[in-house]
Amino acid sequence: MSLGFNIPEQGKSSLDLLSLGALVHRLDPGIIPFRKATKVAIHVSGGEFNVAANLSDCFGQRTGIASAMVNYPIGDLINERVRAMGVKSFYKKFEHDGVRGPNMATVFSDQGLGVRAPVVFYNRCNEAAALLKKGDFDWKELFKGVRWFHSGGIFASLSDTTAELLIEAMQAAKAAGVITSLDLNYREKLWKSVGGIKRAHEVLDAVVKNVDVLIGNEEDLQKGLGFKGPEVAASAAAASSKLDTSVFFAMIDDVVKKYPNIKVVATTLREVHSTNHHTWSAVAWVNGKAVTAPTTELKVLDRVGGGDGFASGFLYGLLNGRTPEEAVRLGWAHGALMTTFPGDTTMSTLEQVEAFASGGSARIQR
């Protein structure tokens, strides 16, 4: 079926996807809460970067990241991981003053266990990415040969200037004939520091007017864009509706009525029974057609990055001419596999994703 837009051909392009976003490092003490932690693992991450990294490392796509980079050891660590994932970098570079920054942001997130949920908090003080502004990138030059541009609500929330930069980039992408996608990724803690939910509505409204493919669940649509829907709550009763696709599809009519430019809306569906046991599915609205993935039970090691895992698998399907049903299943499968790995970026292979998407099991591969 038609997606409602035409994706530039791969043979005539230099990059399949370019992301714009902040690069961060996540400190992970595993199942130990930070207040008792004695050691941590370091994961390089960023909601927008994760999609580019997954598409490169697992799905074999040519990807890039436009971001800020600081010349100091943490920047070196992050840049090494960007290169290791096969992602081409386009950096606005900053010098560290040796004391106060600018800094590469730190995310703190333990894994939780059982009835104890993971806890996420941040140190984004004097973050270099938040200093990025309009004019820092030559979008006309960067978008030459790019098929797809991706960003997210996390980057939009960092500062007034990142919001302006994202709008500039989206508009330039559309002018260049590049397909655009946005993961709403509403993060209350981040938006609260820059004006709260009212500011989120203002910024994301301006961004979404230039978007072809929108990724976000009903909570993202409500809090990020101000659409009316069921009350978002954390109670067990509310959790039972998380797999109800009617809730999602009921909101789509309002979304596409307000933003007729949007041709695809997709999201994961997750019911959390405990930190390590989730019921998982995914759903998409593709140019008027509803598409739903199977439902599966997940034994979760690390839930961080599952949504980005879905997004990258789903976008891979669309980029490579798969049917909407196939694209949703690829995203669903990759997102599920992501929860079995530590860290924010993929350790899966395309063969594993394809096998699980087509009904594979966890039987040993000999």
N, C-alpha and C positions, 0 to 999 in steps of 0.2 A: 504494500500500500504506500501511497505518497506520504512523506513526512510533512509536507507543506512548505518545504524549502529544499534547495539544491546544494549539496555539499560539494565544494571544489574537488576535482579529481586528484588522486594521490600522486600520479606521475608528474604533475605540473607544480608540485609544491615542495618546499624545503622543510616544513614542519607540519605534522599532522595536528598538533595542538600546542598552543602557547597559553600558559597560566600567568596571572598577575596575583601576587600575594606575598605575605610575610613568611620568612623562614624562621623557625624557632627550634629550640632543643628542649625535649621533654625529659625530665628527671623522673625515673620510675624505680621505686623501692620494692616493686613486686607486691606481695600480699601484706607487707609490713606498712602500717600507717606512718606518715612522715614524722610524727612526734616521737616515734620509737626507732626510726630508721638509722642504720649504720653504714649502708652502702646503697648505691643506685646504679641502674643502667641508664645510658644516655641514648635517646632516640631523636633523630632529626625529623622534623615534621612541619606542618603548616597545611591547613585545609585545602588550599589551592595547589600547593606543591605536591601533596600526596597523590592527587589525581594524575598530574604529569608524571610522577615517579612510577606509579603503578602501570600507567599506559606504556611507559618505556620498558620497565624491567620485566613485567609479566606478559604484556600484550605485543611487544615488539614495535611500538609506534615511535615516531620521531617527535620528541617533545622538548619544550623549553619553559623556563621560568623567568619572569621579569620581577626583580625584587631588590631589596637593599642588602648590602654586604658590608660588614665592618672589618677593617684590617686589624685583627687581633686573634689570639689563639682560638676563641670560641667560633669566630668567623671561619677560621681555617678548618676546624672540625666539621662545621656545617657544609662548607664548600666541598670538602672531600666526599661527603655523603651524596651531595647533589651529583657530582661527577660519577660516583660509583653506581648510581641508579640510571646513568645514561642520559641525564637531563641537561640540555644546553642552557647555560646561564647568560642572562642579560642583566647586569647589576648596575645600580647607582651605588658608588662606593663611598664609604665614610671612614675617617680615621678616628681611632679611639684615643681619648686623652690620657689614658693610663689610670684613671680614677673613676670618673662618672659616666663615661660612654662617649658617643652613642653605643648602645648595646644591641646584641641579638637577644630577643626575648626568651625567657625561660617559662616553661609550663611544668607544673608539678602535678603528678597524677599517680596515685597508687592504684593497684588493680582491684582492691576489695576482695571479698571472699564470702560466698554463701549469702547470709542475710545482711552482711556489711557491704554497703555500696561503695564504688570507687569515689574518691574525692578529687576534684580538680580545682586548682587555684593558680594564679599567675604572678610573675614579676615582669611587667612590660614597661617598667620605668625607663624613660629616655630611650625608647625603642627606635632603632634606625628606620625600620619600615614605616613607623608612624610619621616620620619626617618626609616621606616621599610626597611629591606634589605634582600638579599639572606642569607639563613641560620637561619633566625629568627623562622621559623616553620619547624617541622619535618613532611614533606609532606608524606613520606612513611608511617608513623604512622597515620597521619590524614586521609589519603585517604582509609584506611582500612574500608570497609563497606560503602563507599560513592558511590552513584549512579551517581551524576551529580555535576560538578564544574562550577561555574559562576563567572565572573568578568566583568570589564568594562574599557572603555577608560578614564574615570575620574580618576580612581586609577592609571592607567598607566602614566597620565600626572603630577602627584604630584612631582616627583623627578626622578633623574637618578636611584636611588636605588629601588624605587617602580616599575619602568619599568623592571629592572633586576629581581626583586622578582616575578613579574607576569609571566615573561617568564619561570622562574624556576618552578613556580607552575603549569603552563600549561603543561610543559614537564613531570613533575612528575605525573600529572593526567592522561595523555595519557599512560604513562608507567604502571600505576596501572589499566588500563582498564576502567577509569571513563570518561563518556561523558562530553564534554566541550562546554561552550557557552560564548560568549562575546557580550556585548552591546557596540558598538563603541562610542556612547554618546560623540561626538566631541564637546568640549567646547573651543572656541577660546581664551577666557580670560585665561584659565588655561594653554593651550599649549604655548601661547605667552610668558609666564614667564619662560619657560624651553627650549626655542629654536625654538618655532614657528612651522609652518606647516611642515617644512622639518624634524624636530625631530619627529613629530607625525607620519609621513610616515615611518621613520626608526623603531620606537618602535612598532607601530601597525602591521607592516608587519611581524616582528619577532613573535609577539603574535599570529596573525591570522593563521600562518602556523601550529598551534597546535589546531585549533578550529573546532568543528563539526557543531555548530549552531551559526550563526552570526545574530545579530539584529542591524539594522541601515537603515536609509533612504538614498536617493540619495545624500543628502548633507554630511552625515557621510561618505559615500563611496568615495565621491570626496575629501573632505578635510582631512578625516582621513587616507585614503589609496591611494589617488592620482589617482583614476579612472576618466576617462573623462566622461562628461555627460552634461546635460543642465546647463546653467549658473544659479547659485544660487543667487536669488535676493529677495528683500522684496517688490517689487512693486505689485500692484493689478493684473496686467497682469500675473506676475509669479505665483501668488497665485492660479490662475485658473487651473494650471497644477498640483497642489498638490494632487489631487484625480485621476490623470491619471495614471493608473497602468502600462501603456506601458513604461513610463519613467523608472520606477523601473525595470521591466523585461528586458528592453533593456540593462541594465547594468549588469545583472546577468551572462550572457554568459562570459563577461570579468572577472568577479569575480571568477567564478568556473574554468575558464581556468587557471588563475594564482594560485588559491588555490584549487586544486582538492580534498583536504581533507574536504572542506566544503560541507555538504549535505543539509543544511537548511539555508535559508536567509529569514528574516521576518522583517516587519516594520509596523508602524502605518501610516495612511494617514490623514492629517488634513488640512482643509482650514479654516483660521481664518477670519471670517467676522467682529468680534469685540472681545474684551477681553472675553466677556461672551456668545458669539455665535460662535460655531465651527461646521463645517461639518466633520464627523468622519468616518473613515473606517480603514481597515487593509488588509495586503496582505502578502503572503508567497510563496516562491519557495521551494518545498519539494522534494528533490531527483529527480528533473526534471519536477515536476508537479506544475502548477500555481494554487494557491488557494486564493480566495478573499472573504472578509467579506462583509456584507451589508453596506450600507451607512445610517447614521442617523444624525439628528440634535441634538446638545448638548447645553443645557443651563449651562454654566460653572460657578462654584463657585470658584474653585482653580485649575488651570491647572497643577500645579507642581505634578509630580508623575504619570501622565497619561500613559506615555511611559513605566515606570516600572510596572504599573498595567497591561498593555498589555503583557509585557514580562512574568510576573508571571503566568497569566492565560494561555498563550500559552505554557509555559514550563510544567505547570500542565497537560495540555492535552497530551503532548508528553510523560511525565513520566508515565501516567496512561493508555496508550494504546488507546487513542482516535484517531480517524481519523484526518488527517491534516485539513480537513474542520472543524471538531468539535474543534480542538485545536485553530485554528485561531478565530473562533467565541467566544470561551471562553475568549481569550485574548482581543478581541475587546470589548466584553461585560464588562469585569472587568475594562479595561481601561476607558471606558465610565463612569462607575459608580464611578471610582476614582475621576473624575472631579466634582462630586457632594459633596465631602467631603472636609473639611479643612485639611491641612497637607499632608504629603508625603506618608503615609502608609495607608493601607486599613481599612475601617470601614464596608465593605460589608460582606455578608454571601455567602456561596456557593450556597444556594438556590436562592438568588437574582441574582447571576451571571448566573446560569443555566436557570432561567426563562427568563432573558433578552436575553441570547444567543439563546434561542429557539423561540423568537418572542414575549416575554412578553411586557407589557406596564407599564405606571406609575399609573395605576388605584390603588386605595387604597386597601391594603391587610387586610381583616377582618377575 
